[in-house]
């Protein structure tokens, strides 16, 4: 048995639908199944890592449940229900409900699918906002690091200038005590004459 990802299964479903029904474009499948056309494009372009089983079931229901539910789950090589032999349809009967036992009506599937599509769009929107916030945070951290480095450089410059000022003051005899910050350290460094 060839193992396929749910995205590959979805693509094969669409190939079959385009070849065997009046639906010839993604927009046709979107209208008939109630799936957002953007969702279909994202799946086919690989922007969705794993097509949801609900999406596969919705499309299957929209096209009369022609696809084998076991094939949709990736547990069978037989794509179409019409190609199943009686022995094949008995395999796994103990582990999964039959298609006829769980086939919600078309309107229910459309409603469920529209809810899923809305949640997918909300998730994408939130993910986009999160990505933008993370980029902003990274940029602000970079700026903060630059400012920290600038502050350190200014502190070093101030310290150097204070030493120069103190050194000049000592040379001129203006400083006799330790009233200036760093004067004691500088006096230790200066040779006495």
Number of C-alpha atoms within 10 A of each C-alpha: 8 7 12 15 14 21 19 16 19 23 15 13 20 20 13 15 20 16 11 10 9 10 18 14 13 19 17 15 22 18 14 17 23 23 26 20 17 14 19 20 14 13 20 17 11 12 10 14 12 13 20 14 13 13 22 19 21 23 26 19 21 20 17 9 17 17 22 22 23 20 18 23 15 18 15 15 14 19 20 17 16 10 13 13 10 8 7 12 14 11 11 12 10 8 7 10 11 15 14 8 7 8 14 14 10 17 12 12 22 21 13 17 21 16 13 17 19 14 12 14 15 12 12 12 12 12 12 12 12 12 12 12 12 12 12 12 12 12 12 12 12 12 12 12 12 12 12 12 12 12 12 12 12 12 12 12 12 12 14 12 12 16 18 13 13 20 19 13 14 17 11 9 9 11 16 11 10 12 9 13 12 13 20 13 11 16 17 9 10 12 7 6 3
